Amino acid sequence: RLLRVDVESASEQVVFTVPDDTASAPVRGIAASADDTLLVGIGNGIYRYAAGMEAPEPVSLPEAGKEAWRGFPTFLPDGRRFLYV
């Protein structure tokens, strides 16, 4: 889980929970945009999560037989496009 913690009150708010089908997969980086959209490298792919979404959606998955995984997303300055490893 990714939590947002208020420094003064120490109250926690869950921002993101890894989906059950990828719960045992490694997390390979998290990037946040100015509009609070998160890109999370989980397992073999990169998933997008935004406020109000019930579950993250895949935005970049490896091509079968060509790549082992994708991860470590980083937003470009426009906040819409991103790079990954």
Secondary structure, 3 states (H helix, E strand, C coil): CEEEECCCCCCEEEEECCCHHHCCCCEEEEEECCCCCEEEEECCEEEEECCCCCCCEEEECCCCCCCCCCCCCEECCCCCCEECC
